[in-house]
Amino acid sequence: MSFLRSTLLPVAIVLLFGLALFAVSARIWLPGDMAAPAPLG
């Protein structure tokens, strides 16, 4: 159990953080009007 707590848990936390960071930064590369600012007129 200590192996899981000392090795797998930090790896899982880092992977989840990386996945969340990728999901947030993927909005930059969206094509079309989803990433564009709202039209003024």
Secondary structure, 3 states (H helix, E strand, C coil): CHHHHHHHHHHHHHHHHHHHHHHHHHHHHCCCCCCCCCCCC
